[in-house]
């Protein structure tokens, strides 16, 4: 079954809010890894599109729905954990400490 399974997920920048190009690429890398971990024998591709969606071929019926549901779960897990987001730069420099006066 997995040898015939092909999943192409189309990522919309809108689903990520206002991401940088690096954040989009990091999200796509994490998604590719997650899908390959779940279906190591499948053909998997991640593309850009205006609307986020998955194209799945090689399955039908309940199997197709099960894979679609799991793809959606993986996407949501990656979105929710936020690991794809760049960390915001601290407004304080490394020399500034909150609540402490100058060093003696």
PEBEL-V535671 format. One record per backbone hydrogen bond with DSSP energy under -1.0 kcal/mol. NH is the residue of the N-H (numbers start at 0). CO is the residue of the C=O. E is the energy in kcal/mol with one decimal. If there is no record, write none. Layout:
nh=NH co=CO e=E
nh=NH co=CO e=E
This chain:
nh=3 co=0 e=-1.3
nh=5 co=56 e=-2.4
nh=6 co=42 e=-3.0
nh=7 co=54 e=-2.7
nh=8 co=44 e=-2.6
nh=9 co=52 e=-3.5
nh=10 co=46 e=-3.4
nh=15 co=12 e=-1.4
nh=16 co=13 e=-1.5
nh=23 co=19 e=-2.1
nh=24 co=20 e=-2.2
nh=25 co=21 e=-2.5
nh=26 co=22 e=-2.7
nh=27 co=23 e=-2.6
nh=28 co=24 e=-2.3
nh=29 co=25 e=-2.6
nh=30 co=26 e=-2.7
nh=31 co=27 e=-2.5
nh=32 co=28 e=-2.4
nh=33 co=29 e=-2.5
nh=34 co=30 e=-2.7
nh=35 co=31 e=-2.5
nh=36 co=32 e=-2.3
nh=37 co=33 e=-1.6
nh=38 co=34 e=-2.6
nh=41 co=38 e=-1.4
nh=42 co=4 e=-2.5
nh=44 co=6 e=-2.3
nh=46 co=8 e=-2.8
nh=48 co=10 e=-2.1
nh=52 co=9 e=-1.5
nh=54 co=7 e=-3.1
nh=56 co=5 e=-2.5
nh=64 co=60 e=-1.8
nh=65 co=61 e=-2.6
nh=66 co=62 e=-2.2
nh=67 co=63 e=-2.5
nh=68 co=64 e=-2.6
nh=69 co=65 e=-2.1
nh=70 co=66 e=-2.8
nh=71 co=67 e=-2.4
nh=72 co=68 e=-2.1
nh=73 co=69 e=-2.5
nh=74 co=70 e=-2.6
nh=75 co=71 e=-2.5
nh=76 co=72 e=-2.5
nh=77 co=73 e=-2.2
nh=78 co=74 e=-2.5
nh=79 co=75 e=-2.9
nh=80 co=76 e=-2.1
nh=81 co=77 e=-1.1
nh=84 co=81 e=-1.7
nh=95 co=92 e=-1.2
nh=99 co=96 e=-1.0
